[in-house]
Each structure stands twice: as C-alpha cells, then as structure tokens.
Amino acid sequence: MLELIRTKKNTRSIMGHLNHNNELLCYTLENALKAIPAGTYKLEMTYSPKFKKNMPEILNVPNRTGIRIHTGNIPQDSDGCILVGELEEGIEDLVIKSKITFDRILPILENEKEITIKENI
C-alpha cells in the first residue's frame, strides 16, 4: 500500500511523506498552487517524454494528465507532480537528495498499482 500523507502547507508548498505498507519511504514536496486533490489514484509506470524514460504516473486525476512522482528540490520543480527526497533541518519548501531517494524507492513504485493521498494538515 502506497500512501502520501500531507503534513504541512503554506502558500508555496505542501510537505509530506510517502509511506509504503505503513512505513516511511521518503519525504515529499508539492507545489501548493498546482497540487492534485486528495484521493485514491491508479499508479502506473508509463513513458515520460520529459524524462525520456518510464516513470511512475498518477492516473485519473480530474482534469489533469502527466502527473508523476519524480525528482526535484523546490516547489517550482513541480507542475502538480510529487517530488521525493529528504528533509533539510529547519528549511521549508525544500527536499534534498532527490535523485538518490528516487533511485532508492523506484523498485517499490514499479510494483505498486495505487496511491492514496491524504490531507493531514
């Protein structure tokens, strides 16, 4: 089971964490202005023209396509997608070590078929 729990929101970003089978997988960052609604969505590995490889895509988002879980560090790196990484102590609107984190969690994401996004803020 893959679950994103949003824990902190400001005008720029939404911070949270991604759990797999109720255990912390990584931290997340989203653009507050473009974040998708909370809900349960199908997750599928599809080809990304932007990244030029198969990436996890969140499907069936109302009025949106191409929503993915991918690398990035600041809210502007996301156009509605979920960025993954680690937290930098005391700094908001940022995840670090995004590529390392993404590479570490990709095998798990490849095997998941659904993601639930919850508001806990």
Buried (B, 14 or more C-beta within 10 A) or exposed (E): EBBBBBBEBEEBBBBBBBBBEEEEBBBBBBBBEBBBEBBEBEBBBEEBEEEEEEBBBBBEBEEBEBBBBBBBBBBEBBBBBBBBBEBEEEEEBBBEBBEBBBEEBBEBBEEBEBBBBBBEE
